Amino acid sequence: MVAPPGYGKTTVLSQWAERNGQAFAWVSVDERDNDPKVLLSYVAEALNAVEPIDERVFDALASPGSSVPGSVVPRLGSAFSSMTSRVALVLDDVHTLRNRECRDALSVLADHVPAGSRLALAGRAEPPLRVARLRAEGRILEIGPGDLSLDPDEASMLLRGADVVIGQDDVAELYRRTEGWAAGLYLAALYLREGGPLAGAAVSFGGDDRLVSEYVESEFLARISRQHRAFLTRTAVLERMSGALCEAVLDLPGSAATLAELARSNLLLVPLDRQGQWYRYHHLFRDMLLGELERLEPGLIPVLRERAAQWHERHGQPAEALGYWMRAGGAAPVGRLVGALAFPAYQQGRVATAERWFRWLKDHDASASQPAAAVLAAMISALTGKAAEAEHWAKAAEQAATVASLPDGSESIEPWLALMRALLCRDGVEQMRADAELAAGTMAPGSFWQTSATLYLAMACLLTGDTSRAEALFQDAAAVGRPVGAAVGACVALAELSLLAIARKDWAAAGRQLSLAQSLADEANLTDYPPLTILHAAAARIALHEGDRPRALAELTSAQRLRPALTYAVPHLAAQARIELARCHLALLDTAAAWILHQEVTEILARRPGLGTLLTQATDLEAELSRARSSTTPGASALTAAELRLLPMLSTHLSMPEIAEELFLSRNTIKSQAISIYRKLGTSSRNQAVARSRELGLLDS
């Protein structure tokens, strides 16, 4: 359903829901949903309320490391298509979605609508669907302005419902002028109800925002009281309103009573709860009011938004406060709140949301003045495989000024900076060890970074040859467990303890440590975290020792899915995991895959040459590969990290040029990688490659 604002798209959907016998799963989309995991979480919860869906959908949504096209969308699509209840999944205001992953996810979801169910999208612009194909297949019903325009009888009913009594000829004239546009008729009715003459109401609308704006400014607002006019225009800065919020923002006692009065008059206010506490303006009306405010009192807008931000902070709503601070342009409070909110957002899987906050700081030249946020941006970028972004934010953090307080209670930024340097390991393992010692020794007690500091110190000790101290520190890190931030470190530490046990041929101890790691990873929903590549490497080695080839291959496939996001931004873990995986492939006589992994290790060492004992291990691996019997044609196990990054994108509806743009690569590069994927998978087309990848477990089915 596509139409300009004010044509009654939401009203039509609501009436359909009231009169239709099937269940409805409704999602009202807004700007904050431009994060694919946020949007798809709402979709999953709406469907789950109709009929319980596979818990694996929610596991993928909650994991920061899960791929949206590779895991989340396939699982959600499968859950939707397997629902036995007839359901209408409605997404309203989809025009607010600008994020390409969000739009493509909905396009793929349209292919999974089960028989008897419906997917309904409403917005102001063309929906994110392959409309031409759906139209050719007869699988789409398109509703536009012509279908939504009121007929003369409906126009008359609307006017009567607004308590406007005029003759049929006047109704006909208003109808002709507005062309059946519901919002135009309603605005005209409000104008008449305020005492305006019929001639003034019968302006030519037709859905053009400019004409409506002129009408609202020159006719409608001029007819209402000065108090109501100031209230309407100034509260238009608010996404949603309550009496208490309005009083705080306007700094005007009695604003709560004004809101209640306007709500009773049905002045284009939309109730958001059944208690009559929270409201919002009709989107069209709010746009017009904001235009009026920008024309008359532009300097007041940031002041009002700052007051709204302060009110939300006082009432324990930091995320809402952050949105207002960003719109007000307050770099210092934005940085402070991002420093407090980014890590929890990452833990909850809302990586795109955290990245949007970081991008705001970068776009407003605030990176260097917000060191806590910069450190978080560097760490999260590194852990999600965005090496270039990690480098940018690390430099910004190191150039930043000191801060008075940090969200984990640390008294200085120094332990945070030291931890960041240890993770990135840009200056060799000796410096990594010094940085990790500083971080572990000065981090605030109970900090969410404490386990990470212990883990990185253990890794530094391991890579400098101090195995006994490394083992003790890994045991300390492994003892922490939850929450998610600590659980990731604990899982990696347990995997490292398993590998240390393997090195001394204590396979029983290795199995115990691995079992603990796997249990914790399952319990904390960490299966899609890139750092856990090392866990799958340890598991594959133990499976091979036990002669369980199928289990070893399954673990290697799981590692393949995670490996692309484990980059030189976390060089110690990235190189170590690849060396261990290469040893497994050598044991399986799969030298093609082992050579690919060795090449990736070489590339990591070229960027981060001072990785201690890993240099010797890489040299030994190359010698083993040189002596090994070569396999024939490289297969799926020999996909490179770059090809594995492309693979999930092939399952989307994006064209190759669009994928190239998304991955910041040339079209020729994407084409070459795709051809290589087809060859290694033994396929000849994109669809065949996706199907084969799902058979192999490289993509979710």
C-alpha positions as CSV (number, residue, x, y, z in Angstrom):
1,M,0.0,0.0,0.0
2,V,1.7,3.2,-1.2
3,A,0.3,6.7,-0.8
4,P,1.3,10.1,0.4
5,P,0.6,11.0,4.0
6,G,-2.9,11.5,5.1
7,Y,-4.6,9.0,2.8
8,G,-5.6,6.6,5.6
9,K,-3.1,3.8,5.0
10,T,-3.0,2.9,8.7
11,T,-6.7,3.3,9.1
12,V,-7.4,0.9,6.3
13,L,-5.1,-1.7,7.8
14,S,-6.7,-1.3,11.2
15,Q,-10.1,-1.7,9.8
16,W,-8.9,-4.8,7.9
17,A,-7.5,-6.2,11.2
18,E,-10.8,-5.6,13.0
19,R,-13.0,-7.2,10.3
20,N,-10.8,-10.1,9.2
21,G,-11.0,-13.4,11.0
22,Q,-7.3,-14.3,10.9
23,A,-4.6,-13.3,13.4
24,F,-2.6,-10.1,12.8
25,A,1.1,-9.5,13.6
26,W,1.6,-5.7,13.5
27,V,4.8,-3.8,13.5
28,S,4.8,0.0,13.3
29,V,8.1,1.0,11.9
30,D,10.0,4.2,12.8
31,E,13.5,5.8,12.4
32,R,14.9,3.8,15.3
33,D,14.2,0.5,13.5
34,N,17.0,1.2,10.9
35,D,18.9,-1.7,12.5
36,P,18.1,-5.0,10.9
37,K,18.2,-6.9,14.2
38,V,15.9,-4.4,15.9
39,L,13.4,-4.5,13.0
40,L,13.5,-8.2,12.7
41,S,13.2,-8.7,16.5
42,Y,9.9,-6.8,16.4
43,V,8.8,-9.0,13.4
44,A,9.8,-12.1,15.3
45,E,8.0,-11.1,18.5
46,A,4.9,-10.2,16.6
47,L,4.8,-13.6,14.8
48,N,5.7,-15.4,18.1
49,A,2.6,-13.8,19.7
50,V,0.5,-15.5,17.1
51,E,2.2,-18.8,17.2
52,P,5.5,-19.8,19.0
53,I,8.4,-19.8,16.5
54,D,11.8,-21.5,16.6
55,E,13.9,-20.2,19.5
56,R,16.9,-20.3,17.1
57,V,15.5,-17.1,15.5
58,F,15.8,-15.2,18.8
59,D,19.3,-16.7,19.4
60,A,20.5,-15.3,16.1
61,L,18.8,-11.9,16.7
62,A,20.5,-11.6,20.1
63,S,24.0,-12.4,18.9
64,P,26.3,-9.5,17.8
65,G,28.2,-11.9,15.6
66,S,25.4,-13.5,13.7
67,S,25.0,-12.6,10.0
68,V,21.7,-11.0,9.1
69,P,21.5,-12.4,5.5
70,G,23.3,-15.6,6.5
71,S,21.6,-16.6,9.7
72,V,18.8,-14.2,10.9
73,V,16.8,-13.9,7.7
74,P,16.9,-17.6,6.8
75,R,15.8,-18.6,10.3
76,L,13.1,-16.1,10.5
77,G,11.9,-16.9,6.9
78,S,11.8,-20.6,7.7
79,A,9.9,-19.9,10.9
80,F,7.4,-17.7,9.1
81,S,6.9,-20.2,6.2
82,S,6.3,-23.1,8.7
83,M,3.6,-21.4,10.7
84,T,0.3,-23.3,10.7
85,S,-1.8,-20.4,11.8
86,R,-3.1,-18.1,9.1
87,V,-1.5,-14.7,9.9
88,A,-1.3,-11.3,8.4
89,L,2.1,-9.7,9.0
90,V,1.7,-5.9,8.8
91,L,4.5,-3.4,8.6
92,D,3.4,0.2,8.7
93,D,5.5,3.2,7.7
94,V,8.1,1.1,5.9
95,H,9.2,4.3,4.0
96,T,11.2,5.2,7.2
97,L,13.5,2.2,6.5
98,R,16.7,3.5,4.8
99,N,19.0,0.7,6.0
100,R,19.7,-1.6,3.0
101,E,19.9,-4.7,5.2
102,C,16.5,-3.9,6.6
103,R,14.9,-3.4,3.2
104,D,16.5,-6.5,1.7
105,A,15.4,-8.6,4.7
106,L,11.8,-7.7,4.1
107,S,12.2,-8.5,0.4
108,V,13.5,-12.0,1.2
109,L,10.8,-12.4,3.9
110,A,8.2,-11.9,1.2
111,D,9.3,-15.2,-0.4
112,H,8.4,-17.1,2.8
113,V,4.8,-16.1,3.3
114,P,2.9,-19.4,4.0
115,A,-0.2,-20.4,2.1
116,G,-3.2,-18.6,3.5
117,S,-1.2,-15.9,5.2
118,R,-0.4,-12.3,4.0
119,L,2.5,-9.8,4.2
120,A,1.2,-6.2,4.1
121,L,3.5,-3.3,3.7
122,A,2.3,0.4,3.9
123,G,4.4,3.5,3.3
124,R,4.8,6.7,1.3
125,A,7.2,5.2,-1.2
126,E,7.7,2.0,-3.3
127,P,8.0,-0.9,-0.8
128,P,11.3,-2.8,-0.5
129,L,10.0,-5.7,-2.6
130,R,10.7,-7.2,-6.0
131,V,7.5,-5.7,-7.2
132,A,7.9,-6.5,-10.9
133,R,8.5,-10.2,-10.3
134,L,5.6,-10.5,-7.8
135,R,3.3,-8.6,-10.1
136,A,4.3,-11.0,-13.0
137,E,3.6,-14.0,-10.7
138,G,0.2,-12.5,-9.6
139,R,1.3,-12.6,-6.0
140,I,0.8,-8.9,-5.1
141,L,-2.1,-6.6,-4.5
142,E,-1.1,-3.0,-5.0
143,I,-3.2,-0.2,-3.3
144,G,-2.5,3.4,-4.2
145,P,-4.0,6.9,-3.6
146,G,-6.8,6.3,-6.1
147,D,-8.0,3.3,-4.1
148,L,-7.7,5.1,-0.8
149,S,-9.4,8.4,-1.7
150,L,-12.8,8.8,0.0
151,D,-16.0,8.8,-2.1
152,P,-18.6,11.6,-1.6
153,D,-20.6,9.6,0.9
154,E,-17.5,8.8,2.9
155,A,-16.4,12.5,2.8
156,S,-19.8,13.4,4.2
157,M,-19.5,10.9,7.0
158,L,-16.0,12.2,7.9
159,L,-17.4,15.8,8.2
160,R,-20.3,14.7,10.3
161,G,-17.9,12.7,12.6
162,A,-15.9,15.9,13.1
163,D,-19.1,17.7,14.2
164,V,-19.2,19.9,11.1
165,V,-22.7,20.4,9.6
166,I,-22.9,21.9,6.1
167,G,-25.1,21.4,3.1
168,Q,-24.6,18.7,0.5
169,D,-23.5,21.3,-2.1
170,D,-20.8,22.5,0.3
171,V,-19.8,18.9,1.0
172,A,-19.6,18.3,-2.7
173,E,-17.4,21.4,-3.2
174,L,-15.0,20.4,-0.4
175,Y,-14.8,16.9,-1.8
176,R,-14.0,18.3,-5.3
177,R,-11.3,20.5,-3.9
178,T,-9.7,17.8,-1.8
179,E,-10.1,15.1,-4.4
180,G,-11.2,12.7,-1.6
181,W,-8.0,13.1,0.3
182,A,-8.9,12.2,3.9
183,A,-6.3,14.4,5.7
184,G,-7.3,17.4,3.6
185,L,-11.0,16.9,4.4
186,Y,-10.2,16.5,8.1
187,L,-8.1,19.7,8.2
188,A,-10.8,21.6,6.5
189,A,-13.3,20.2,9.1
190,L,-11.1,21.4,11.9
191,Y,-10.8,24.8,10.3
192,L,-14.6,25.1,10.0
193,R,-15.1,23.9,13.5
194,E,-12.8,26.7,14.7
195,G,-15.1,29.2,13.0
196,G,-13.4,29.6,9.6
197,P,-15.5,30.4,6.6
198,L,-16.3,27.8,4.1
199,A,-14.5,29.6,1.3
200,G,-11.3,29.5,3.4
201,A,-11.7,25.8,3.9
202,A,-12.2,24.9,0.3
203,V,-8.6,25.3,-0.8
204,S,-7.1,23.1,-3.4
205,F,-5.3,20.3,-1.7
206,G,-4.5,17.0,-3.5
207,G,-1.9,15.6,-1.1
208,D,0.9,18.1,-1.7
209,D,2.8,18.7,1.5
210,R,3.6,22.3,0.5
211,L,-0.1,23.2,0.0
212,V,-1.0,21.6,3.3
213,S,1.8,23.4,5.1
214,E,0.6,26.7,3.6
215,Y,-2.9,25.9,4.7
216,V,-1.9,24.9,8.2
217,E,0.2,28.0,8.6
218,S,-2.0,30.7,7.0
219,E,-5.5,29.3,7.9
220,F,-5.8,26.7,10.5
221,L,-3.2,27.9,13.1
222,A,-4.4,31.4,12.7
223,R,-7.8,30.4,13.9
224,I,-6.8,28.8,17.2
225,S,-5.8,30.4,20.5
226,R,-2.3,31.7,21.0
227,Q,-1.8,29.2,23.8
228,H,-2.8,26.3,21.7
229,R,-0.8,27.4,18.8
230,A,2.4,27.7,20.9
231,F,1.7,24.3,22.4
232,L,1.2,22.6,19.1
233,T,4.2,24.0,17.3
234,R,6.7,23.6,20.2
235,T,5.6,20.1,21.2
236,A,6.1,19.0,17.6
237,V,9.8,18.4,18.5
238,L,8.7,15.5,20.6
239,E,8.4,11.9,19.2
240,R,5.8,11.2,21.8
241,M,4.2,13.3,24.5
242,S,2.9,13.0,28.0
243,G,1.6,15.7,30.3
244,A,4.7,15.7,32.5
245,L,7.1,15.8,29.5
246,C,5.2,18.6,27.8
247,E,5.4,20.7,31.0
248,A,9.1,20.1,31.3
249,V,9.9,20.9,27.7
250,L,7.7,24.0,27.4
251,D,8.6,25.1,31.0
252,L,5.0,26.0,31.3
253,P,2.6,24.9,34.1
254,G,-0.7,23.7,32.8
255,S,0.7,22.1,29.7
256,A,-0.6,18.7,30.9
257,A,-4.1,20.1,30.9
258,T,-3.7,21.5,27.4
259,L,-2.6,18.1,26.1
260,A,-5.6,16.5,27.8
261,E,-7.9,19.2,26.2
262,L,-6.4,18.6,22.7
263,A,-6.7,14.9,23.1
264,R,-10.4,15.3,23.9
265,S,-10.9,17.4,20.8
266,N,-9.2,14.7,18.7
267,L,-6.9,17.3,17.2
268,L,-4.8,14.9,15.1
269,L,-3.4,13.3,18.2
270,V,-2.8,9.5,18.2
271,P,-3.1,7.8,21.6
272,L,-0.2,5.4,22.3
273,D,-1.7,3.7,25.4
274,R,-5.0,2.9,26.9
275,Q,-4.5,5.0,30.0
276,G,-4.5,8.3,28.0
277,Q,-1.0,9.2,29.2
278,W,1.1,9.1,26.0
279,Y,0.3,10.5,22.6
280,R,1.9,11.5,19.3
281,Y,0.8,13.7,16.5
282,H,-0.3,12.4,13.1
283,H,2.9,12.3,11.1
284,L,1.7,14.7,8.5
285,F,0.4,17.2,11.1
286,R,3.7,17.0,13.0
287,D,5.7,17.7,9.9
288,M,3.6,20.8,9.2
289,L,3.9,22.0,12.8
290,L,7.7,21.5,12.8
291,G,7.8,23.6,9.6
292,E,5.9,26.4,11.3
293,L,8.2,26.2,14.3
294,E,11.3,26.3,12.1
295,R,9.9,29.4,10.4
296,L,8.9,31.3,13.5
297,E,11.2,30.2,16.3
298,P,14.2,28.2,14.8
299,G,16.5,29.1,17.8
300,L,14.0,27.5,20.2
301,I,14.2,24.0,18.6
302,P,17.5,22.9,20.1
303,V,16.5,24.3,23.5
304,L,13.3,22.3,23.5
305,R,15.1,19.1,22.4
306,E,17.7,19.6,25.2
307,R,14.9,19.9,27.8
308,A,13.3,16.7,26.4
309,A,16.7,14.9,26.6
310,Q,17.2,16.1,30.2
311,W,13.7,14.9,31.2
312,H,14.2,11.5,29.7
313,E,17.6,11.1,31.5
314,R,16.0,12.1,34.8
315,H,13.3,9.5,34.2
316,G,15.7,6.6,33.5
317,Q,15.3,6.6,29.7
318,P,18.8,7.2,28.4
319,A,18.2,5.8,24.9
320,E,15.3,8.2,24.3
321,A,17.5,11.0,25.8
322,L,20.3,10.1,23.4
323,G,18.0,10.6,20.4
324,Y,17.1,14.1,21.5
325,W,20.7,15.0,22.3
326,M,21.7,13.9,18.8
327,R,18.9,16.0,17.2
328,A,19.9,18.9,19.4
329,G,23.6,18.6,18.3
330,G,25.0,18.1,21.8
331,A,28.3,16.3,21.2
332,A,29.3,16.1,24.9
333,P,26.1,14.5,26.2
334,V,25.9,12.3,23.1
335,G,29.4,11.0,23.7
336,R,28.6,10.4,27.4
337,L,25.5,8.4,26.6
338,V,27.1,6.5,23.8
339,G,29.8,5.6,26.2
340,A,27.2,4.2,28.6
341,L,24.9,2.6,26.0
342,A,27.1,1.2,23.2
343,F,28.4,-1.9,25.0
344,P,25.0,-3.0,26.2
345,A,23.7,-2.5,22.7
346,Y,26.5,-4.6,21.3
347,Q,25.7,-7.4,23.9
348,Q,22.1,-7.4,22.8
349,G,23.0,-7.8,19.1
350,R,22.1,-4.2,18.1
351,V,25.5,-3.6,16.5
352,A,24.0,-1.4,13.7
353,T,22.5,0.9,16.3
354,A,25.8,1.3,18.1
355,E,27.5,1.9,14.7
356,R,24.9,4.6,13.9
357,W,25.8,6.4,17.2
358,F,29.5,6.1,16.5
359,R,28.9,7.5,12.9
360,W,27.1,10.5,14.4
361,L,30.1,11.3,16.5
362,K,32.4,11.0,13.5
363,D,30.1,13.1,11.3
364,H,30.0,15.8,14.0
365,D,33.8,15.9,14.4
366,A,33.3,14.8,18.0
367,S,35.5,11.6,18.0
368,A,38.5,13.2,19.5
369,S,36.6,14.8,22.4
370,Q,34.8,11.6,23.4
371,P,37.5,9.0,24.4
372,A,35.2,6.5,26.1
373,A,32.9,6.3,23.1
374,A,36.0,6.1,20.8
375,V,37.5,3.2,22.8
376,L,34.1,1.3,22.6
377,A,33.9,2.0,18.9
378,A,37.4,0.7,18.3
379,M,36.8,-2.5,20.4
380,I,33.4,-3.3,18.9
381,S,34.7,-2.6,15.4
382,A,37.6,-5.0,16.0
383,L,35.4,-7.7,17.5
384,T,33.0,-7.5,14.5
385,G,35.7,-7.7,11.9
386,K,35.8,-4.0,10.8
387,A,39.5,-3.5,10.9
388,A,39.7,-0.1,9.2
389,E,37.0,1.3,11.5
390,A,38.9,-0.1,14.5
391,E,42.0,1.8,13.4
392,H,40.2,5.1,12.9
393,W,38.6,4.9,16.3
394,A,41.8,3.8,18.1
395,K,43.6,6.8,16.7
396,A,40.8,9.1,17.8
397,A,40.8,7.6,21.3
398,E,44.5,8.0,21.7
399,Q,44.3,11.7,20.7
400,A,41.4,12.4,23.0
401,A,41.5,14.4,26.2
402,T,41.1,12.8,29.6
403,V,37.6,12.4,31.0
404,A,36.2,12.8,34.5
405,S,34.3,9.5,34.8
406,L,33.7,6.3,32.9
407,P,30.6,4.1,32.7
408,D,32.4,1.1,34.4
409,G,33.5,3.3,37.4
410,S,37.1,3.6,36.3
411,E,38.7,6.8,37.5
412,S,40.9,7.3,34.4
413,I,40.7,6.6,30.7
414,E,44.1,5.0,30.8
415,P,43.0,1.4,31.6
416,W,40.5,1.6,28.7
417,L,43.1,2.8,26.3
418,A,45.6,0.1,27.5
419,L,42.9,-2.6,27.0
420,M,42.2,-1.3,23.5
421,R,45.9,-1.3,22.6
422,A,46.2,-4.9,23.9
423,L,43.3,-6.1,21.8
424,L,44.6,-4.5,18.6
425,C,48.3,-5.5,19.3
426,R,49.7,-3.0,16.8
427,D,53.2,-2.9,18.5
428,G,54.0,-6.5,19.2
429,V,53.3,-8.9,22.0
430,E,55.7,-7.3,24.5
431,Q,53.8,-4.1,24.3
432,M,50.6,-6.0,24.3
433,R,51.7,-7.6,27.6
434,A,52.6,-4.2,29.1
435,D,49.3,-2.7,28.1
436,A,47.3,-5.7,29.4
437,E,49.2,-5.6,32.7
438,L,48.2,-1.9,33.0
439,A,44.6,-2.6,32.1
440,A,44.2,-5.6,34.4
441,G,45.9,-3.8,37.3
442,T,44.0,-0.5,37.1
443,M,40.6,-1.3,35.7
444,A,37.7,-0.5,38.2
445,P,36.7,-3.5,40.3
446,G,33.6,-5.1,38.7
447,S,34.2,-3.4,35.3
448,F,32.6,-5.1,32.3
449,W,36.1,-5.1,30.8
450,Q,37.8,-7.0,33.7
451,T,37.6,-10.5,32.1
452,S,38.8,-9.0,28.7
453,A,41.8,-7.5,30.5
454,T,42.7,-10.8,32.1
455,L,42.2,-12.7,28.8
456,Y,44.4,-10.4,26.8
457,L,47.1,-10.5,29.4
458,A,47.0,-14.3,29.3
459,M,47.2,-14.2,25.4
460,A,50.3,-11.9,25.7
461,C,51.9,-14.3,28.1
462,L,51.2,-17.2,25.9
463,L,52.7,-15.5,22.8
464,T,55.8,-14.4,24.8
465,G,56.4,-18.0,25.8
466,D,55.3,-17.7,29.5
467,T,53.0,-20.7,29.3
468,S,52.6,-21.3,33.0
469,R,51.4,-17.8,33.8
470,A,49.2,-17.8,30.7
471,E,47.5,-21.0,31.9
472,A,46.8,-19.5,35.3
473,L,45.4,-16.3,33.8
474,F,43.2,-18.3,31.4
475,Q,41.8,-20.1,34.4
476,D,41.1,-16.8,36.1
477,A,39.3,-15.5,33.0
478,A,37.4,-18.8,32.6
479,A,36.0,-18.6,36.1
480,V,34.0,-15.5,35.5
481,G,31.2,-16.8,33.1
482,R,28.3,-14.5,32.5
483,P,27.3,-11.7,31.5
484,V,27.8,-11.8,27.7
485,G,31.0,-9.7,27.7
486,A,32.6,-11.9,30.4
487,A,31.1,-15.1,28.9
488,V,32.9,-14.5,25.5
489,G,36.2,-14.1,27.3
490,A,35.5,-17.1,29.5
491,C,34.7,-19.3,26.4
492,V,37.9,-18.2,24.6
493,A,39.9,-18.8,27.8
494,L,38.5,-22.4,28.1
495,A,39.3,-23.0,24.5
496,E,42.9,-21.8,25.1
497,L,43.1,-24.1,28.1
498,S,41.9,-27.0,25.9
499,L,44.7,-26.2,23.4
500,L,47.3,-26.1,26.1
501,A,46.2,-29.5,27.3
502,I,46.4,-30.8,23.7
503,A,49.9,-29.5,23.4
504,R,51.0,-31.6,26.4
505,K,48.9,-34.6,25.1
506,D,46.4,-34.5,28.0
507,W,43.4,-35.2,25.8
508,A,41.1,-35.9,28.8
509,A,41.7,-32.5,30.3
510,A,41.4,-30.9,26.8
511,G,38.0,-32.6,26.4
512,R,36.8,-31.3,29.8
513,Q,37.8,-27.7,29.1
514,L,36.2,-27.9,25.7
515,S,32.9,-29.3,27.1
516,L,32.8,-26.4,29.6
517,A,33.4,-23.9,26.8
518,Q,30.7,-25.4,24.6
519,S,28.1,-25.5,27.4
520,L,28.8,-21.8,28.3
521,A,28.6,-20.8,24.7
522,D,25.3,-22.5,24.3
523,E,23.9,-21.1,27.5
524,A,25.0,-17.6,26.7
525,N,24.0,-17.8,23.0
526,L,27.5,-17.1,21.8
527,T,27.6,-19.5,18.8
528,D,27.9,-16.7,16.3
529,Y,30.7,-14.7,18.0
530,P,33.8,-14.4,15.7
531,P,36.2,-14.9,18.6
532,L,34.8,-18.4,19.2
533,T,36.5,-19.5,16.0
534,I,39.2,-20.7,18.3
535,L,36.7,-22.9,20.2
536,H,35.7,-24.7,16.9
537,A,39.4,-25.2,16.1
538,A,40.0,-26.9,19.5
539,A,36.9,-29.0,19.0
540,A,38.0,-30.1,15.6
541,R,41.4,-31.2,16.9
542,I,39.8,-33.3,19.6
543,A,37.3,-34.8,17.2
544,L,40.1,-35.8,14.9
545,H,42.1,-37.3,17.8
546,E,39.0,-39.4,18.6
547,G,38.6,-40.5,15.0
548,D,35.3,-38.7,14.6
549,R,35.7,-37.3,11.1
550,P,32.1,-36.1,10.6
551,R,32.2,-34.1,13.9
552,A,35.6,-32.6,12.9
553,L,34.2,-31.5,9.5
554,A,31.1,-30.0,11.2
555,E,33.4,-28.0,13.6
556,L,35.5,-26.8,10.7
557,T,32.4,-25.6,8.8
558,S,31.3,-23.7,11.9
559,A,34.7,-22.1,12.0
560,Q,34.4,-21.2,8.3
561,R,31.2,-19.2,9.1
562,L,32.9,-17.2,11.8
563,R,36.4,-16.7,10.3
564,P,35.7,-13.8,7.9
565,A,34.9,-11.5,10.9
566,L,38.0,-12.5,12.8
567,T,40.5,-10.2,11.1
568,Y,43.8,-8.6,11.7
569,A,42.0,-6.1,14.1
570,V,42.4,-9.0,16.6
571,P,45.6,-10.3,15.2
572,H,46.7,-12.7,17.9
573,L,43.4,-14.7,18.0
574,A,42.9,-14.4,14.2
575,A,46.3,-15.9,13.4
576,Q,46.3,-18.5,16.1
577,A,42.8,-19.8,15.1
578,R,43.8,-20.1,11.5
579,I,47.0,-22.0,12.3
580,E,45.0,-24.5,14.4
581,L,42.4,-24.9,11.7
582,A,45.1,-25.4,9.1
583,R,46.5,-28.3,11.2
584,C,43.1,-29.9,11.2
585,H,42.8,-29.6,7.4
586,L,46.3,-31.1,7.0
587,A,45.2,-34.1,9.2
588,L,42.3,-34.5,6.8
589,L,44.7,-34.3,3.8
590,D,42.9,-31.2,2.7
591,T,46.0,-29.2,1.7
592,A,44.1,-26.7,-0.5
593,A,42.1,-25.5,2.6
594,A,45.3,-25.5,4.7
595,W,47.1,-23.4,2.1
596,I,44.3,-20.8,2.1
597,L,44.5,-20.5,5.9
598,H,48.3,-20.2,5.8
599,Q,48.0,-17.4,3.2
600,E,45.6,-15.6,5.5
601,V,48.0,-16.0,8.4
602,T,50.8,-14.6,6.3
603,E,48.6,-11.5,5.5
604,I,47.9,-11.0,9.2
605,L,51.6,-11.3,10.1
606,A,52.4,-8.8,7.3
607,R,50.2,-6.2,9.1
608,R,51.1,-7.3,12.6
609,P,54.6,-8.8,12.5
610,G,55.4,-8.9,16.2
611,L,53.2,-11.8,17.2
612,G,55.8,-13.7,19.2
613,T,55.5,-17.5,19.1
614,L,52.9,-17.4,16.3
615,L,55.7,-16.5,13.9
616,T,57.5,-19.8,14.6
617,Q,54.2,-21.7,14.4
618,A,53.5,-20.1,11.0
619,T,56.9,-21.1,9.7
620,D,56.5,-24.6,10.9
621,L,53.0,-24.8,9.2
622,E,54.5,-23.7,5.9
623,A,57.2,-26.4,6.2
624,E,54.5,-29.0,6.8
625,L,52.5,-27.8,3.9
626,S,55.5,-27.9,1.6
627,R,56.0,-31.6,2.5
628,A,52.3,-32.5,2.3
629,R,50.7,-34.3,-0.6
630,S,48.6,-31.8,-2.5
631,S,44.9,-32.4,-3.0
632,T,43.3,-32.0,-6.3
633,T,40.7,-29.3,-7.1
634,P,40.0,-26.9,-4.1
635,G,36.5,-27.5,-2.7
636,A,34.2,-25.7,-0.3
637,S,36.7,-26.0,2.5
638,A,39.1,-23.8,0.5
639,L,36.8,-20.7,0.4
640,T,38.8,-17.6,1.3
641,A,37.7,-15.2,4.0
642,A,36.7,-12.7,1.3
643,E,34.6,-15.4,-0.5
644,L,33.0,-16.3,2.8
645,R,32.1,-12.7,3.4
646,L,30.4,-12.6,0.0
647,L,28.6,-15.9,0.4
648,P,25.7,-14.6,2.7
649,M,25.1,-11.7,0.4
650,L,24.4,-14.1,-2.5
651,S,21.3,-15.3,-0.6
652,T,19.8,-11.8,-0.7
653,H,18.0,-10.0,-3.5
654,L,20.8,-7.5,-4.0
655,S,22.3,-7.4,-7.5
656,M,26.0,-7.9,-7.9
657,P,26.6,-4.1,-8.3
658,E,24.6,-3.5,-5.2
659,I,26.6,-6.1,-3.3
660,A,29.8,-4.5,-4.5
661,E,28.6,-1.2,-3.2
662,E,27.6,-2.7,0.2
663,L,31.0,-4.4,0.6
664,F,33.0,-1.4,-0.7
665,L,34.5,-3.4,-3.5
666,S,34.6,-3.1,-7.3
667,R,32.1,-5.0,-9.4
668,N,35.0,-6.9,-11.1
669,T,36.2,-8.1,-7.7
670,I,32.8,-9.3,-6.7
671,K,32.3,-11.0,-10.0
672,S,35.7,-12.8,-9.6
673,Q,34.9,-13.9,-6.1
674,A,31.5,-15.2,-7.1
675,I,33.0,-17.2,-9.9
676,S,35.6,-18.7,-7.6
677,I,32.8,-19.6,-5.1
678,Y,30.8,-21.3,-7.8
679,R,33.9,-23.3,-8.9
680,K,34.8,-24.4,-5.3
681,L,31.2,-25.4,-4.6
682,G,30.8,-27.3,-7.9
683,T,28.0,-25.1,-9.0
684,S,27.3,-22.8,-12.0
685,S,24.9,-20.2,-10.7
686,R,24.1,-18.0,-7.8
687,N,21.0,-19.9,-6.7
688,Q,22.9,-23.2,-7.0
689,A,25.7,-21.8,-4.9
690,V,23.3,-20.7,-2.1
691,A,21.5,-24.0,-2.1
692,R,24.8,-26.0,-2.0
693,S,26.1,-23.7,0.8
694,R,23.0,-24.5,2.8
695,E,23.5,-28.2,2.3
696,L,27.0,-27.9,3.6
697,G,26.0,-25.8,6.6
698,L,27.8,-22.7,5.4
699,L,24.5,-20.8,5.4
700,D,21.4,-21.4,7.5
701,S,18.6,-23.1,5.6
